[in-house]
Amino acid sequence: MAENKKKSLSYGWCGKILKVDLSSAVITEIDTRPYADRFLGGRGVATRLYWENVPATAEAFDPENHLIFMTGPLTATGVQGASRFEVVGKSPMLMPEGFCYGNMGGYWGPSLKRAGFDGLVVSGKAKRPVYLFISDGEAGLEDAGSIHLEGVSRVRDYLIQKHGKKTHYITTGPAGMNLCRSANLMTDNEGSATGGFGAVFGAKNLKAIAVIGNQSPLVSDPAALNELNRLTIKLNKRDTSFNPYPPDQISRTGKASCFQCGLDCIMRSTFRTQSNKEVVRKCQAMFVYFPWVMGRQGEPAETAVDATGLCNDLSLCTMEMANIVQWISAGYKAGFLSDAQTGLEIDKLGKWEFFEKLCHMIAFRKGFGDVLAEGLLRAGEALGDEAKLLFANEVSGVGDGATYSAREYPMNGLLYAFEPRQPIAMLHEVSRIIGMWVMNLQYPGSTPVTADVYRAAAAKFWRHDKAWDLNTHEGKAMAATCIIDRTCVKDSLGLCDSCWPLMYSHHTDDKVGDSTLESRTFNAVAGKKLDEDALLKFGEIIFNQQRAILLREGWKPEKDDTIAEFNFTDPVQSVFMNPDVLVPGEGDTVLNRKGQTLDRKVFKKMRDEFYRLRGWDLETGYPGAEKLNELGLSDLLKVK
């Protein structure tokens, strides 16, 4: 009996979280179970550990800031699309600095689990540059003096040469070690996390975390899991990511799958260039310099491919870099910037040498790059109002501030309003299904999403009969509530945004996806009997825990529970995947939101309804005592 109980407690988990104090070089362990039972995994556990360990007054570069890495209960169990892990800490990129999170894929998270640890908590500051090496239950600090200013590719080669081909890593390039506030963390397979966490590595004198693991977590019902994996692969089967490059110059050669994943991935692919380089490129990062390269006659598309690789090697956030290039271009056109001031040659914009010089100036804090290394928001403060007037709507603290905004899809206003960073995984839940509907309009049968399928999926996943209608505020608070809770669960289980949630499919009778796959898969791994609602309740718990952190760090609901001003004043003209801003109407009617803004009164109605659904005080925006007690979070009541 005791042995059976022990196994049930360990299904999906190793049972240990590694804790490393770099200042003292002391390494200890934390029991996973008390956190997993309450906060599920990944984002949930990491957020709770942040609450318990990071003082509200700590600054991002202080030793008291913690970086918390957490896998989920499905990691390394064979679940499809479960290679993700969460990183949480205080972000130097936000202004003011504050709690933030990132999400990464590849192989590092599963390797950490296979090395015997569910997560990792790093605090303090090392006396000299070090890296952490973890291998099959053991961990130690190693000297990183010879690699501390090297790029990501050189660090990868060094670690593999020293520890073997099975080594997987997280690292940051020179931008991180030089405390550039927008420096990324990078992992193998071109995985990255924005938020300035690379600079936090630099502030801690931590160059990398290398992992080797050979264990496998226990699964409660392997036969059921195998069946669910086959179903997931079948329902997910579709066309994979497109090739945005000129096909005569850059060809797509296949997927770039993460650990144990056989899904059709729409996020990352391998590409081959005319010079016969094979590279992994994904999502937004492909477009960091793309518009300027494609707009310059005679410049090869390989320049755009290489620009992404340069950002990754230096660990520069591609969203921030795209905004910087856009701002520099606007600054020159307005007469605000000049070659003498920037040290650049604007007539070379779109060429390789322009981008290469700009990136190195920022990563190594040279000349005008030293100003930009503080991030665009702080550069605007330093350079004055004229500089800030040149910002595009996309300029934001962490991420993109205008992608899939509330002007196009009203419920997205609530997704932006309550998050400390761009909530891209949440935004995707709305934008993808609309994008698939638009594609089906243009090429009937190319996707499964007709207007009827969209409406049925919206009703199932967003739980309101008007959630589908993007020309009314009705149902949008409920939709946002469902999307937030589902994303918090997804980020805690370690599931990939490329597949999950599975809202539509070519391979169901009604073309609508399966909203119960997550709970059934979790049950097969963990030996639980949770239904969809019970699993989503974890999302509500996690979201309220995050809310308490934001409030403790100075978030003021009356001014911060809102969206950027442009949503109310700047009419939308185009949207990625939906250039004509089309939305479904009744029946087969196609409507258009081009030229629209969001009405302030409509936003307030949605926000008030969101407060009510959440059980938050309508006047203050604080979680109510009854709700916190219901969620087992009564200790958060002390936040005032």
N, C-alpha and C positions, 0 to 999 in steps of 0.2 A: 504493500500500500504506500509506504513512504517513498519507494523508488518511483512509482507511478506518479505521485504528486510532484516529485522533483522534476520528472520529465515534462509534465504539463506546465510547470512554471517556466521551463526553458525553451519551449517551442518558439522558434523564430528569433530567439535571443541568445546571446552569450552570457548575459547576466552581469557584465562589468562595463563601467565607463572609466576610461583612463583620465587622470587629472595630473597636469604637469605645471609646476610653478617654476618658471624659468629663472626667477631671481635667486631662489635657493637651490635650484636643480633637484628639488624633491619631487618624486613621482609616486602617486598613490592611486587608489581605485575607489569608485563609487558603485553602490549596488543599483543596477538598472531598474529592477522590478518596481519599487515604490513610485518611480516616475512614469514608467510605461503603463502601469495600471490606471493612472489618472490622466496621462497626457498622450498616450498611444505610441509615440515614437518621434523620430525626426524633428520637424518644426515644433511640435508640441512640447517634447521633453527639453529641447534646446531653449525654447522660450521660458520655460519654468526655471531652468538652471540659470539663465540670465537674470531673472527676477531675484533669485536667491543669492547671486554672487556679484553682480555689478552695481556698485553704488550709483545713485541717481546723479551725484555730483562729479563722478569720474569723467575725464575727457578721453577721447578716442585713443590718444597716444600715451595715456597714462598706463603704468604697469597694472593698475587695478581693473582696467578693461580686460574682459575675457573674450576669447574667440572659442566658440562652442560648436563642435562638429558632431552631428548625430545622424546615424542611419535609422532605418525603420524596421519593423518586425518582418517585413517581406524581403529585405535585402539578403542577397546571396542564397535564397531558398529555391531559385529557379523560376519564380514568378516573372511573367513577361513584363518588361518595362519597369522593373523595380531596382534599377541601378542608382537611383538618385540619393543624394544626402543633403542635409541642410547645414548651413553655417549661419550662426547668429552672433552678433556683437554690436558694440557701439560704433557707428559709422562716422569717419572723418569727412565723408563726402557730403553728408547732410548739413544743412545750415538752418538752425543750429545743430550741432552734433547730437546724435541720439540713436536709440535702438533701431536696428535694421537686420534684414535677413537676406540670404542668397541661397541658390539651389544649384547643385552641380551634378554632373553625370560621369560616365566613363567607367573606370575600374577601381578607383581609390576607395569608395564607400564599401563595396563588396569585399575588397581586400582587407579593410579594417575589421570588418565582421569576421572574416576568415582568419584573421590574426588573433581573434579571441576577445575583441572589444566592440561594444555597441556604439560607443561614442568617445569623444575626446574633448577635454576642457583645458584650455591653455591660458595661463595668466603670467604676470610678472614681466621681467625684462632680463635677458641674458647679458652677462658681462662682456661677451664677445659674440660674433656671429656663429650661430649653431644651426644644426638641423636635428630633428627628432627622428630616430629610427625605431620602428616597431616591427617585431617579427615573432609570430606564434607565441603570444602571451608575454613577451618581454619588450621593454622599451628603454631607450637610453639616448642621451644627447651626444652628438658628434660635432667636431669642429667643422665650420663652414667658411673659414677664412679665405680659402682659395676660390670659392664660388659665389661669395656674397653679393657681388655686383654683376654677375654673369646673367645672360638671358636664359629664358626658360629652356630652350633646346640644349644649351650647354649643361645646364643643371641636370636635365634628363639623362644626357650621356654620362655624366659623372656618376650619378647614382646607380645607373644600370651597370657601369663598369665596376663599381665598387661592391655592389650588393647582388648583382645578377639580373637576368632578364625578367624575372618574376616581380621585380620591384615596381610599385606604383607610387605616385607622388602627388603632393600639392606643393606648389611653390609660387614665388612671385619674382618678376624680373627686376631690372634696375629701377624702374619707376616706383616699385614698392619699397625697395631698400632706400631710395632717396626721398621717401615720404611724400610722393605725389598723391594728392588726396583721392584721385580717381583710379588708383592702381588696383588692378584685378588680382584675385587668386586664380591660378591656372592649374589644371590637372591634365592627366594624359587624355588622348583622344580629343584634344582641343576643347576640353571642358573649362568653363570659366564662371566666376561669380563677381558681379560688380558690387558697389557699395564702399569701395575704398579699403576693403579688408586686406589687400596686398600691402597697403601702407601701414596697417596695424602689424602685419608681419615685420615690416621694416622697423617700426618703433620698438618691437620686442626683440630685435636682433635675431629673429627666427627666419631662416632662409627657406626651409622646406620641411615637409613631413613625409618620410618615405616608409612604405609599408610592404611587408611580405606576409601572406597568409595562406594556409593550406587546410584549414578546418572547414566544416560545413555545419550551419545551425540545423537543429532538428526540425522536422515538419510533422505535424500531428497526423495528417491523412494524405500521404503521398499520392495515392490513387486518385483521390478527389482533386488534388492539385493538378495532376497531369491532365485530367479531363477538362478542368477549367482553363488551363493553359492552351489546350487545343482549341477550345471555344474562343478564347480571347484572340488567338492568331487568326482564326477563321473570320470572326466579326470585324477584325481590324484590317483585313486584307483590302488593299487599295493601291492607287497610284502613289508612288513616293514623291519626294520633293522635286520640284522643277529645277531646271537649269536657267538661271537668269543671265548667264554670260552668252556671248555670241558662240553658237555651237561650232563654228568653223575654227574658233580659237581655243575654246575651253570645252571639254567634253565631260559629262557626268559618267563615272565608271561604276558606281554602285553605292551601297549603303556604308555607313561607318558605325556599325552597331556597337552598343555598350555591352557590358558583362551579361552573359546568359540571355540576350535579347534576340528574338527572332521576328519581331514585329516590323511591319512596313513603316519606316520612319519618315516623317515629313520635316524633320528638323535638321538632320545632318547627313551629308553625302561625301563621297570621295570624288574628286575632280582631277582630270589630267590636262596639263597645259601644253601649249605648242612646244615648249622647251623640254617636254617629257617629265615634268615634275608631277608627282601624285600627292595631293594634299586633301586634308579634311576641312570642309567649310560648312558653316551652319547659319541659318536664320539671319537675324539682323546683322551679324558681324560681317557677312558677305558684302554689305552695302556701305561700309564705313567710308570708302572713297569712290565708290562705284559711279555716282552721278557725275562727278567731275572728270573721271577718266573717260567715261562714255561720251561726255560732252566735248572732249578734246580730239579733234581730227588727227588720226595717225597714231594715237597712243594705244598700245596693245592692251587688250583686256587683262592680260597677265599682271599688269600693274595693279589692278583692283584686287586680284587674288593675293598678290604679294603684300599689299597694304594691310590686309587682314592678318597675314602671317607676321608682319612686323609688329603690329599692335599686340598680338598674342605673345611674341617673344619678349617684348619690353614690358608686358603686362599692363598695357594702357586700355582703358574701357573704350570699346568701339562706339558705344552710344555717345559718350562724352566727346570722343574725337570727331565724330560726324558733326556734332553741334559746334565744336570749335572751328572746324573748317568752314561751316556755313556762316558763323559769326565773323570770321576773318574776311571772307568774301564780301559779306554785307558791309563790314567796316571800311574796306577799300572803296567800295562803290559810293559810300556816303562821305568819303574824304576824311574819315575819322582815323584810319590807320594808313601807314605808309611803309615802304621798304626800310627806310631809315629807322623807324620806330620798332618794327618787328624783327628786322634782320633776315627777312624772307624776300623772295622775288615773286611778286604776285603774278607776273606774266608766265610763270611756270606752274600755276595752279592746274592740276589735272595730270601733271607729269610726276614720275616717280621721285625725282630729286626734291621736289617741293615737300611731298609728304614725308619722305625719309628725314629731311632736315628738321621739319616741324616736330616729328615724334621724338627725335633725339634731343632736341632743345627742351622738350617737356620732361622726358624721362630722366635727363641728367641735369635738369634745372639750370639751363644755360640761357643767359640773356632774357628775352621776352618770354621764353619758355618757363622761367621761374615764376612769373606771374600766372601763367596758365596752369602750372602744376598745382596751384591752390584750388583749381576747379573754376568753371565759368562763373558760378554764382559769386564766389569770393573775388574773382577777377573783376566782375562788374562793380562790386563794392569799392574795390581799389581804384578803378579807372573812372568811376562816376556815372551819372545818370545817362549821359549820351551813349556810353558803352552798353548799358542795360537796355536802352531803347532799340538796340540792334539785335537783341535776342529773338530767336524764333520761338514759337509756342512750344516747341519740343524741349527747350532748355528746362531742366528740372533738377532736383536734388540728386536722386538716384534713379536712373532709367530715363525714359522718354515721357515728357509731360503731356503729349498731345495724341499719342497713338490710340485709336479707337475711343475717341473722347465722348463725353456726354451729349455733344451736339448731334452725333450720329445715332448712338445707342444710349437712351436715357439712363438705364440702370447702371451703366458704367460710371456715371457721376458718383454714385454711392460707393462703387468699388475704389475709385480714386480717393474719395473724401475721408476714408477711415484708415488708410494704409500709410505708413511712413515713406514708402517708395512706390514707384510704378508697379502695380499688381498685375504683371503681364500674364501670368497663368490664369488669373481670374478673367481678364479681358479676353483671352483666347476662347473661353467657353462661349462667349457671345459672338465674337468676330468670326470664328471658324465656321460655325453653322450658317451664319449669314453669307459668308464667302462661298460656301459650297452651294447655297441656294442661288447666288448670283451666277456662279459658273454653270449651274444646271439650266438657268435661263438662256445663257449664251450657247451652250452645247448640251441640248437635252439628252439625258441619260448618262452624261459624263460623271455625275455624282448622284447619290441616292436622294438628295435633299430637294424635294418639291416643296411648294408652299404648305401642302397638307402634312408632309413629314416634319417640316420645321415647326408647325403649330403643335403637332402631337408630341414631338420631343420636348418643346418648351413646357407644355403642360405636365409632362412626366418629370422632367428634371428640375423645373423652376416652380412647379406646384401652384400655379395660378392660371385661370383660364384666359386672362388678358396679358399674361407675361410676354406673349409673342408679339403683341401690337406695339410697335415702336413709335407710334404717334399718340400715345396716351401715357400718363404717369401711372395708371392703374396696374397693379401687379408687379411693379418694378422693385419695390422694397422687398417683396417676397422673393423675387428672382435674385436680387443681390444677396439676401440672407442665405439662400440655398447655395449660390455660387461660392460665397465666402466659406461656408462650413465645409463644402465639398473640397475646396482647394486646400484648406487647412488639414483635412484628413489625407488628401492625396500627398501633400508635402510631408506628412508624418509617417505614412506608410512607405514612402520612398518611391512612389509611382511617377512615371514620366509624363510630362505635359503633352508629348507628341501623340499619345494614344488615349490617355485618361482625362476626363470621363468619356466613355464611348457612347456618344449621343445619337449617332446614326450609323447605318451599315448597309452595304449592298447585300448582306447575307442574312437578313431577317425578313420575315414575310411582309411586315409593314414598313421596313426600312428604318425603323426607330431602334435606337440602341438599347442597351441593358443597363439600368441604373443600379442593379443589385450585384454586379460582378465584383465590385470592390469588397463588399461585406462577405460574399461567399468565398472569395479567395482568401481573405483574412481568416475566416473561420477554418478553412482547410489547413492553413499554416499553423495557426495559433491554438487550435482546438477549442474555439469559442462557438457560441451560438447567437451571434449578434445579427439583427436584421439591419436593413438600410438605415432606418431612423436611429437605431442605437449607435451605429457607427458615426453617423453625422452629428450626433450629440457631442462626440469628442471635438468636432470642429467648432461647435459653439463654446465649449470649454476653453479651447486654445485661443479663440478670438477674444474672449473676455479676459484671459490672462494677458494677452498682448495689449488690450485696451488699458489695463491697470498699469502696465509698464509705461505706456505713452503718457498717461495722466501723471504718473509719479515724476516723469522727466520734464514736465512743464507743458504738455499739450493742453490747449484751452479749447474746449468744444465749441464755445460761442464764436471763435474766429478760425479754428483749425479744422472743424468738421465741414469743410467746403471744398470747392474745386477752383482751379485757376480761372482768373477773370475772363480770359478769352472765350471760355465756354458760353458766357452770357453776352458777349459783344462782337465776336469775330465769326461771321457766317462760314460754315464748313463748305469746302469746295471739292474735296476728294478724300478717299480713304483707301488704305492698302487693302487689296483683294476686292475692293468695291469702289472703283474710281468714280462712278456716277452717283454714289450714295443712294442706292436703291434699297427699298425695304418692302416686305410683303404687305399687301392690304387684304381686305376680305376676298375670299375665293381666290381667283387667279389674278386679281388686280395687283399691279405693280406701282408702288408709290415712290416718291423721290424726296429725300431730305436735304438735297444740295441747297446751300444758301440759308440754312436754318441755324439758329442758336438755341440754347436752352433757356427757358423762361425761369427767372429767379423764384417766382412763386411756385412753379412746378417742382423745382428742386427742393424747396422747403417742404412741400407736401410729401415728397418721397422720403425726405430725411425724417420728418416727424413720424411717418408710418414705420420707417426702419427702427427708430427709437422704441416705438410701441411693440413691434414684433420682438425686439431684443430684450424687452423688460427693463429698459433704461429710463431714467427720469427725463421727462419731456422738456423740462426747463433747463437742467444742467448738463444732460448728456452723459451722466455717470451711471454705471450699472447699478440697478436697484438691489437692495439687501435681499429681497425675496428671490430674485434671479440668481444672485451669487450663492446663496444658501442651497438653492436647488441644484446648482452645478458643482457643489462641493468646494467652492472657492470663498468661503466666509473670511479667510485670512486677507482677502483683497479689500475688505470693507474699510481698512485703515487708510486707504488712499483718499485724500481729500483735495 
